[in-house]
Amino acid sequence: LLADTLGVPIHVFQPVPDALTGATATTGPRGILLRYGPTTNAPALEVHYTGLNHYSASDASAGTTPATITPSNAPRGPEDANSLLPDGRYRPAPTRSADDDNPASHVADPAPKDSWFGLRAHARPAVHSTERFDPHADQSSPPRPGVLSGATTLVRTRIRRIQAPNGTWVRDYTLNLPVSSNDPELTQQFKDRITGLLDTHLNTGLKLPSSGDQLHVTLNLISDPDHPEAVTLTNTADPA
């Protein structure tokens, strides 16, 4: 994943227990070198793999017993050594604090929507474009060698910061969602319904933790059936 994302060759050194090498290491750790990414003359990034993932690396103690290593049948390149990977992953239970069960914080003086919403046209938006990747628990059928199987969620929003007449700062996140529909009235009904739910359950004066700004989410439905991310709106008991 790193090699594909950065577009550079990566060499991953994976230590192998002495029991699998048949000898005792005397000149340094023994292991295998796995090559990923393009074959170029560019300097390769070196990654040392210990059999732990990002859930457990910070919690591992110095005396942790290495995971059992078994061969993998994943296809490799002609110059790659046989891939080895741990039988299982250790994922510690999530930790919670007492604050996690407390109600969400609200600003001291919530700004009514009708007092500041008309000022949005005068606030220059900052475009935020990113994505979130959620790997599947079952990685038996990856898209290709060295790439995780999972789902990608696109995040596209425009952020405005507006000071309401009562002095409260509001941070408005506008989601422009392309849709495909043959019924403009249906599109408006859907937008009104979602906006009502947002105003009831989310746009209630919640306070953002770092800035202390009042949170507000705005939804815009844009008719653009040719957009690659367009959502098709239907009104049927058996949606496609």
N, C-alpha and C positions, 0 to 999 in steps of 0.2 A: 504493500500500500504506500509506504514511504517512497519507494523507488518510482512508482507511477506518478505520485503526486508531485515530487520534486524534479522528476525527469533526469535523475543522476544515478550512476551505479552505486549500489550499496553492498558491502561485504559484511555478512553477519557471522560472527564467531560464536559457536555454541559449544560450551564445555561438555565433555563427555566423562562420566565417572570412570575411575581407574578400572572397575570391574569389567567395563566394556572395551577398554583399550588393551587389556592383557598385560599392562606394565604399570609401574609406578612413576609418575611424573617427577623428574629430577631437574628439568631445565625450564619449567614453567607449565602452565595449564595445558592439557591436551584436549582436543576437540576437533570440530569440523568447520570448514569455511564455506558458507552458502552465498552464492552470488545472485543478486537480483538486479533488474533494471537493464538499461541499454549497454551494449558492448562498445565502449568508447575509450579514448585515451585520457578522459577527464579523471581527476583524482576521485577515488571512491570514498564514500563515507563508511566508517567502521562502526558497527553496532555489536555490542557484546550481549548475547542472549543467555539468561540464566534459568529459563524455564518458568519464569513468573510473568504475569501480565500486569497491566496497569492497575488492576484492582488490588493486587497483593504485594507488589514490589515494596511499597512503603511500610508494610506490616511484617515483612519477613525478618526473622531474627538471624543472627550470624550462625546459629547452630541448626538451621533448618536442613532437613535431609533432602537431597536432590530428588526430583520426581523421577519415577521409572521411565526409561527411555525405550521406545520401540520404533522400528522402521516405519516410514510412511510410503504409501504407494503413489503419492502425487508425482505427476510427470515432471522431469527436470530437464534442463538444457544439457547439451552434449558434454560440457566441461564442468558440470555441477556434480558435487558429491551427493550420495544418497541422503535424502532429507530425513532428519530425526526430529521428533516432536514428543512432548510429554503425553502420557496417557490421559491425564485429566488436568483441570485447572482448579486452583483454590480461590474461591471468591468469598471473602469474609462477609459476615452479616452486616448490613448497613447500621451505622451508629446514629442515634437520635439523641437530641438534647431536650430538655424540658421546654425550651422555646419553640420547638417544632410543633408542639400541640397547642400553642397559644393562638388566639385569633390574629388575623393579619392586621398590621398597624394602619391607621388612617391619619391623614393630615389634620392639623389642629383646626383649620378653617377651610373646609372643602369649598371649592369654587363651583357654583352652579354652571351647568353646561351652557345655558343660554347667555351667560354673562361673558364668555370668552370664545365660544366656538366661531363666531363671526370674524375673529382676528386671525384665523388660520391662514387666510389669503395673504396676510402681511408678514408672515413668518417664513423665512427661507428654510426649506426642509433639507435634512441630511439623509442621503440614501444609504440604507443598510442592506447589504446583499450577502448572504452566507448560506450555509447548508449544514444539516446535522445528519450524521451517518449512524444508524443503529445496526450493528452486526447481528446476524441471525445466530441463535444458540447452536443450531446444527450447521456445521461447516463442512459437511461431507461432499457437497456439490458446489464448489466455488465457481465463479464465472470463468476463471482461468488461473493457472498456477501463480501463487504469490498474491492473489487478490481475495479479500474477504467477501463472503456473500452477505448481503444485508439490504436495508432500505434507506434511501436518502430523502430527507425532508428539506425542501427548499424554503428559505426564509427571505422574503422580499418586503421591505417596509420603508416608509419615509417618516422621519422623526422630526417633530417640531417642538420647540420649547417656548411657551407663551406665559406671560404674567397676567393673571386675571385682575380685574378691577379691585378685588379685595386684597391683593398683594400675594396671593398664592401662585406659585409657579406650577404650571401644568405641562407634563410631557406627553404629547400626543403621538401615538404610533398609528400611522395610516396604512392599511393593507389594501392595495389595489388588486383585486382578484378578477382576472379575465374569465368571462363566462360565454357560453353558447346557448342561446335560447331563441325560440321562434315567437315567444310571447313576452313582450316588454312588461305587461302587467304582472306576469308571474315573477319576472326578475325583481320588480319593485316590491312585490309582496315578500319575497325571500329576503331582500335587503332589510325591509322594515322589521321582519321577524328576528333576524340575527342582531340587528341594532338594538331592538328591545331587550333581547337576552343579555347583550353586553352591558347595557345601561342598568339592568337589574342586578346582575351578578358580578360584574367586574368594574364598571365605571362608577364606583360608589365612593370615591375619595380615598382609595388605597394609596399608601405612601411607598415610593420606591426606596429601597434600603440605603443606598449610598448618597444620592442627591437630596432625598427628602421630597422630591417633586410628587405632585399628584398624578397618578397614572390614568391615562385615557386611551382607549383603542377605538379607532374609526375604521369602518369597513366601506369600501367603494367597490361596487360591482360594475365592471366595464365590459360592454358587449364587444367581444373580439373572437369570433369563432375560429379564426385562422391562427390564433396564438397557440404555440406548442404546449402551453400550460393551461389552456382553457378548460374550465369545468362545465360539463353539459348539465343544464337544469331541466328537469322533467317534473311533471305532475301526474303521476300514475301510481296505481296500487302495486304495480310490478315493475319497479325501475330497472333499467339495464345495468 
